[in-house]
Structures are given as C-alpha cells and as structure tokens.
Amino acid sequence: MVKISKCVIFGGTGFVGSNFAQKLSPLATEIVVITRDIERNKSLKMIPNLKLVPASISDSKTIRDVLKNAEIVVNTIGILNEFDQINTFENIHFKFLQRLSQEIKVNKIKRFLHISSLNAKIDQMSDYLHTKGKAEDFILNEMNSFCNTTIFRPSIVFGEEDSFFNKFAKLLKFIPIFPLACPYARFQPIYVGDLTDFMISCISNIETYNKKIDTVGPKIYTFSELIKLTTRTMGIRRVIIPLNDSLSKAQAYVFQNLPGKLFTMDNYYSLQIDSVSENGYVGKTTVEQTLPNYLNIKDESEELRKKAGRKK
C-alpha cells in the first residue's frame, strides 16, 4: 500500500468511519475528521496523526479549506431515520454529496471512497434507499469525470459499537415479549473489520476505480434468526412473535410517531427487499464469531433473582 499524505473523512466519528480511520492511521501522514462536537469524540485523538476539525457539513468554506492538499476523501455519512426537517435523507445522502463533489473538484482531489447501501436504487419506495441510489448515480455519472471513485454497498455492518445488535440488545434486555416486524427479511451482515480492510485495499487498486461494489458477509440470516442469535448471546430468554405483513406495516405506522422512531414506514419499505448479494466482496467473519465479544451480557434481573433466592 502506498503511503497517503492526507485523508479527509466525513462521518469519521461514526461506527464505520472511526474504524476506517484506525486502520488507515499507519498508512497516512495526516487524517482529518470533521465533527460538530470535538468533546464528545475526543477519544479519536488517540489515533496517531488524526486531527478533529469542528465544522458542520453545511459549512462549505470550512470544508473547502480542510480539503486543501488532501490526497483522498472518504464519505461514510448516513442516517437510518429522519428526525427533523434539516437532517433529511435528501439533504444528508444526496445534497451534501453534491456540495462535497464541487469542493473535491476545486481542490483537484483524485480519489474518493463512498459508503452507500446494498439495494440502493432511485426507484425504491424507501427514501433511504432512493436517496442512496441518487448519490450513487451522481458519483458514477458526474464525479468520475474528475475523480477516481469507489462505492461500497454493505448489508448490515456489525462490530463492537454497531447500531444494529446493540440497539436490539438494549430493547430485548427489558422486553420479555418481542413482536418482530418483517421477521423473514434476509440480511448478509459484514464485519466492520472486514469492510474497512477491504476499503483500505481498494485505495490504490485501479481495478476498483469508478465502480460500485457490494460488500457482504459469508452467511445469510433472516431478521428472526439475528434476533434469536442476539438473545442467545446475551444469555436471556425472550418470546419472539413474528408479525405478518399487515401487522408489520401497522407497527411501523405506529412506531414512527413515537419518540426515538424505533421502526418507521421507511424501515418497513427497506425490509421488503432482501439485503443479500451474490456479487462483489465477501468478508470472512461471521456474526457468531464476533457477537459474543460485545454482547455476552447476562440478564441483570434474572441474576438478581438468583442471588436473592440463594441460601448462605
């Protein structure tokens, strides 16, 4: 791998971005991560050669200044749900990318890595997948004229600080009966270490230039199988109730109007398409190999009951 002088990462404080930054550190002279909250992400300063720059992704002037002399730009920014009128799928996934591409062009940066999503396509009912698809088309149709780009399209990305297994683990810890929407939706989860290793390997690989690449793990699971695997790993027993399509849609309609938006209609539409692929890159690490490293949690209430009933 060729030594990199300067890399700028957008979304570098997130799950995939921070893991990528750690992997890139030995190869880069300077890594710059844009963040709105340095204090909240100051642990990233432990990564050698990494610099945190306080800025919003809407601050075009700061972004242009930060990109000066950069050799590579990486975009891992994405949201799973909309919570206000500013941070929308359209703004975060597409319009930001359009602005960023102009700054990349002005600074004459020749390498760009982008995290998208499996099933991203402009004709999808899910706004999440639709806007991810718009971004992919823009990159391949517009940015490739002045920059060598690579788009990575993962299924679920898992690892110690993931937003999938950790979220469901928190819910399952306190909910004994769990109604599961779209239980037979299929996923092909990829381990964050495998994904970021592959991203690093693609930086100077000209065969990956101007392409979009599906990135998945070695095994396919249904949603229900992943939830049951989570409870087994946690060492707890829960009643998982699979919901049919009508009840799944009803749950989405109700939950999207509750605080936290645990499940929305857009999530429901995304789950109508299996997140699996027979093409592209396949990682080696399975969920079973990794999940016990960060979800091996015993149910505290059950442990307390055991202790209370134990005779001395």
C-alpha positions as CSV (number, residue, x, y, z in Angstrom):
1,M,0.0,0.0,0.0
2,V,1.3,3.4,-1.0
3,K,1.7,6.0,1.8
4,I,-1.0,8.6,1.9
5,S,-0.1,12.2,2.6
6,K,-3.6,13.4,3.8
7,C,-7.0,11.9,4.0
8,V,-10.2,13.7,5.0
9,I,-13.0,11.6,6.4
10,F,-16.7,12.7,6.6
11,G,-18.6,10.7,9.1
12,G,-15.3,9.8,10.8
13,T,-16.8,9.9,14.2
14,G,-19.3,7.2,13.3
15,F,-19.0,3.4,13.5
16,V,-17.6,2.7,10.1
17,G,-15.7,6.0,9.8
18,S,-13.8,5.7,13.1
19,N,-12.9,2.0,12.4
20,F,-11.6,3.1,8.9
21,A,-9.5,5.9,10.5
22,Q,-7.9,3.4,12.9
23,K,-7.0,1.1,10.0
24,L,-5.7,3.9,7.9
25,S,-3.5,5.5,10.6
26,P,-0.3,3.5,9.9
27,L,-0.5,4.4,6.2
28,A,-1.4,8.1,6.5
29,T,0.7,11.1,7.4
30,E,-2.4,13.1,8.3
31,I,-6.0,12.1,8.8
32,V,-8.7,14.9,9.2
33,V,-12.1,14.1,10.7
34,I,-14.9,16.6,10.5
35,T,-17.1,16.8,13.6
36,R,-19.7,19.1,15.1
37,D,-18.7,18.0,18.7
38,I,-15.0,17.6,19.4
39,E,-15.5,17.0,23.2
40,R,-17.9,14.1,22.5
41,N,-15.4,12.5,20.1
42,K,-12.1,13.4,21.7
43,S,-11.3,9.7,22.1
44,L,-10.4,9.7,18.4
45,K,-7.5,11.9,19.2
46,M,-5.8,8.7,20.5
47,I,-5.4,7.7,16.8
48,P,-2.0,8.7,15.6
49,N,-1.9,11.6,13.1
50,L,-5.6,12.2,13.4
51,K,-6.9,15.8,13.7
52,L,-10.5,16.7,14.6
53,V,-11.9,19.8,12.9
54,P,-15.1,21.4,14.3
55,A,-17.4,22.1,11.4
56,S,-20.9,21.3,10.1
57,I,-21.3,19.5,6.8
58,S,-23.2,22.6,5.6
59,D,-20.2,24.8,6.1
60,S,-18.8,24.9,2.6
61,K,-16.0,27.3,3.3
62,T,-14.5,25.2,6.1
63,I,-14.9,22.1,4.1
64,R,-13.1,23.7,1.1
65,D,-10.2,24.8,3.4
66,V,-10.0,21.4,5.1
67,L,-9.7,19.6,1.7
68,K,-6.7,21.6,0.6
69,N,-3.8,19.3,-0.2
70,A,-5.9,16.2,0.5
71,E,-5.0,13.1,-1.4
72,I,-8.1,11.1,-0.7
73,V,-11.6,11.9,0.6
74,V,-13.9,9.3,2.3
75,N,-17.6,9.8,2.9
76,T,-19.3,7.5,5.5
77,I,-22.1,9.8,6.4
78,G,-25.6,8.4,6.5
79,I,-28.8,8.3,8.6
80,L,-31.3,5.5,9.1
81,N,-34.2,7.7,10.1
82,E,-35.2,11.4,9.7
83,F,-35.7,13.3,12.9
84,D,-36.2,16.9,11.7
85,Q,-36.6,19.0,8.5
86,I,-32.9,19.6,8.2
87,N,-31.3,16.2,8.6
88,T,-33.4,14.5,5.9
89,F,-32.4,11.6,3.7
90,E,-32.3,14.0,0.7
91,N,-30.0,16.5,2.5
92,I,-27.6,14.1,4.1
93,H,-27.3,11.4,1.4
94,F,-27.6,13.5,-1.8
95,K,-27.4,17.3,-1.5
96,F,-24.4,17.1,0.8
97,L,-22.7,14.8,-1.7
98,Q,-23.3,17.3,-4.5
99,R,-21.7,20.1,-2.5
100,L,-18.8,17.9,-1.4
101,S,-18.1,16.9,-5.0
102,Q,-17.7,20.5,-6.0
103,E,-15.1,21.1,-3.3
104,I,-13.3,17.9,-4.3
105,K,-13.3,19.2,-7.9
106,V,-12.0,22.6,-6.9
107,N,-9.2,21.1,-4.8
108,K,-8.4,18.6,-7.6
109,I,-8.6,15.6,-5.4
110,K,-8.3,12.4,-7.4
111,R,-9.5,9.7,-5.0
112,F,-12.9,9.3,-3.3
113,L,-14.4,6.4,-1.3
114,H,-18.1,6.4,-0.5
115,I,-20.2,4.2,1.7
116,S,-23.7,3.5,0.2
117,S,-26.0,0.6,0.9
118,L,-27.0,-2.7,-0.6
119,N,-30.2,-2.2,-2.7
120,A,-29.6,1.5,-3.1
121,K,-31.6,2.5,-6.3
122,I,-33.5,5.5,-7.3
123,D,-36.7,3.6,-8.0
124,Q,-37.0,2.2,-4.4
125,M,-40.0,3.0,-2.3
126,S,-37.7,3.6,0.7
127,D,-36.5,7.2,0.8
128,Y,-33.3,5.9,2.5
129,L,-32.5,3.6,-0.4
130,H,-33.8,6.1,-3.0
131,T,-31.5,8.9,-1.9
132,K,-28.6,6.5,-1.5
133,G,-29.3,5.4,-5.1
134,K,-29.4,9.1,-6.3
135,A,-26.0,9.6,-4.7
136,E,-24.6,6.5,-6.4
137,D,-25.8,7.7,-9.8
138,F,-24.4,11.2,-9.3
139,I,-21.0,9.8,-8.3
140,L,-20.8,7.5,-11.3
141,N,-22.2,9.9,-13.8
142,E,-20.7,13.2,-12.6
143,M,-17.8,12.7,-10.3
144,N,-16.0,10.1,-12.4
145,S,-15.1,12.8,-14.9
146,F,-12.6,14.4,-12.5
147,C,-12.0,11.9,-9.7
148,N,-11.5,8.1,-9.3
149,T,-14.3,6.9,-7.1
150,T,-15.3,3.7,-5.4
151,I,-18.7,3.0,-3.9
152,F,-19.1,0.3,-1.2
153,R,-22.6,-1.2,-0.8
154,P,-22.8,-3.1,2.5
155,S,-25.6,-5.0,4.1
156,I,-25.8,-4.7,7.9
157,V,-22.4,-3.7,9.3
158,F,-21.7,-5.3,12.7
159,G,-19.0,-4.9,15.3
160,E,-18.4,-3.7,18.9
161,E,-20.2,-0.3,18.5
162,D,-22.7,-1.2,15.8
163,S,-26.2,0.3,15.7
164,F,-27.9,-2.9,14.9
165,F,-27.1,-5.6,17.5
166,N,-26.5,-3.0,20.3
167,K,-29.9,-1.4,19.7
168,F,-31.8,-4.7,19.8
169,A,-29.8,-5.9,22.8
170,K,-31.0,-2.8,24.8
171,L,-34.6,-3.4,23.8
172,L,-34.5,-7.2,24.4
173,K,-33.0,-6.7,27.8
174,F,-36.2,-5.1,29.1
175,I,-38.9,-6.5,26.8
176,P,-39.9,-10.2,27.6
177,I,-42.3,-10.5,24.7
178,F,-40.9,-9.0,21.4
179,P,-43.2,-8.6,18.4
180,L,-40.9,-8.6,15.4
181,A,-41.8,-6.9,12.1
182,C,-40.7,-8.4,8.8
183,P,-39.2,-11.5,10.5
184,Y,-38.3,-13.2,7.3
185,A,-36.4,-10.4,5.7
186,R,-32.9,-11.6,4.9
187,F,-29.5,-10.0,5.6
188,Q,-25.9,-10.8,4.9
189,P,-24.1,-8.9,7.6
190,I,-20.5,-7.9,7.1
191,Y,-18.0,-7.4,10.0
192,V,-16.7,-3.8,10.2
193,G,-13.1,-5.1,10.3
194,D,-13.6,-6.9,7.0
195,L,-15.3,-3.9,5.4
196,T,-12.6,-1.4,6.4
197,D,-9.8,-3.8,5.4
198,F,-11.3,-4.1,2.0
199,M,-11.7,-0.3,1.8
200,I,-8.1,0.2,2.6
201,S,-7.1,-2.4,-0.1
202,C,-9.1,-0.6,-2.7
203,I,-7.4,2.8,-2.2
204,S,-4.6,2.2,-4.8
205,N,-6.3,-0.7,-6.7
206,I,-7.1,0.7,-10.1
207,E,-9.5,-2.2,-10.8
208,T,-11.9,-0.8,-8.2
209,Y,-11.9,2.8,-9.7
210,N,-15.2,4.1,-10.8
211,K,-17.2,1.1,-9.6
212,K,-19.8,0.2,-7.0
213,I,-19.1,-2.9,-5.1
214,D,-21.5,-5.0,-3.0
215,T,-19.8,-5.8,0.3
216,V,-21.4,-8.6,2.4
217,G,-20.5,-11.3,4.9
218,P,-20.2,-15.1,4.5
219,K,-23.6,-16.0,5.8
220,I,-27.3,-15.1,5.2
221,Y,-29.7,-14.8,8.1
222,T,-33.3,-13.9,8.5
223,F,-34.2,-11.0,10.7
224,S,-35.7,-13.5,13.2
225,E,-32.5,-15.6,13.2
226,L,-30.5,-12.5,14.0
227,I,-32.8,-11.5,16.9
228,K,-32.7,-15.1,18.3
229,L,-28.9,-15.1,18.0
230,T,-28.8,-11.9,20.0
231,T,-30.8,-13.3,22.9
232,R,-28.7,-16.5,23.0
233,T,-25.5,-14.5,23.0
234,M,-26.9,-12.3,25.9
235,G,-27.9,-15.4,27.8
236,I,-31.5,-14.4,28.1
237,R,-34.9,-16.0,27.0
238,R,-37.4,-13.9,25.2
239,V,-40.6,-14.7,23.3
240,I,-40.2,-13.5,19.8
241,I,-43.5,-13.1,18.0
242,P,-43.2,-12.9,14.1
243,L,-45.6,-10.4,12.7
244,N,-47.3,-10.9,9.3
245,D,-47.1,-8.2,6.6
246,S,-50.2,-6.3,7.7
247,L,-49.1,-6.2,11.4
248,S,-45.6,-5.3,10.4
249,K,-46.9,-2.3,8.5
250,A,-49.2,-1.3,11.3
251,Q,-46.3,-1.5,13.8
252,A,-44.2,0.8,11.5
253,Y,-47.1,3.3,11.2
254,V,-47.5,3.5,15.0
255,F,-43.8,3.4,16.0
256,Q,-42.7,6.1,13.6
257,N,-44.9,8.6,15.5
258,L,-43.3,7.6,18.9
259,P,-40.2,9.2,20.4
260,G,-37.0,7.6,19.1
261,K,-38.6,6.2,15.9
262,L,-37.7,2.6,16.6
263,F,-39.3,1.5,13.4
264,T,-40.7,3.6,10.6
265,M,-42.6,3.1,7.3
266,D,-39.3,3.8,5.5
267,N,-37.7,1.0,7.5
268,Y,-40.6,-1.3,6.6
269,Y,-40.1,-0.5,2.9
270,S,-36.4,-1.2,3.1
271,L,-37.1,-4.6,4.6
272,Q,-39.2,-5.6,1.7
273,I,-36.0,-6.3,-0.3
274,D,-33.5,-8.9,0.9
275,S,-30.2,-7.3,1.8
276,V,-28.1,-10.0,0.2
277,S,-25.8,-10.3,-2.8
278,E,-24.1,-12.9,-4.9
279,N,-21.6,-10.4,-6.3
280,G,-18.8,-8.2,-5.1
281,Y,-16.7,-8.7,-1.9
282,V,-17.5,-11.3,0.7
283,G,-15.9,-11.0,4.1
284,K,-14.8,-14.0,6.2
285,T,-16.0,-13.1,9.7
286,T,-19.4,-14.4,10.8
287,V,-21.8,-12.9,13.3
288,E,-21.3,-15.9,15.6
289,Q,-17.6,-15.4,15.8
290,T,-17.9,-11.7,16.8
291,L,-21.1,-11.1,18.7
292,P,-20.0,-12.8,22.0
293,N,-17.1,-10.4,22.2
294,Y,-19.5,-7.5,22.9
295,L,-23.0,-8.9,23.7
296,N,-22.2,-11.6,26.2
297,I,-24.5,-10.0,28.8
298,K,-26.5,-11.8,31.4
299,D,-29.9,-10.5,32.2
300,E,-29.5,-8.5,35.4
301,S,-33.0,-9.0,36.7
302,E,-32.5,-12.8,36.4
303,E,-29.2,-12.6,38.1
304,L,-30.6,-10.6,41.0
305,R,-33.4,-13.1,41.4
306,K,-30.9,-15.9,41.6
307,K,-28.9,-14.1,44.2
308,A,-32.0,-13.2,46.3
309,G,-33.0,-16.9,46.3
310,R,-29.6,-18.3,47.1
311,K,-29.1,-19.7,50.6
312,K,-25.9,-18.9,52.5
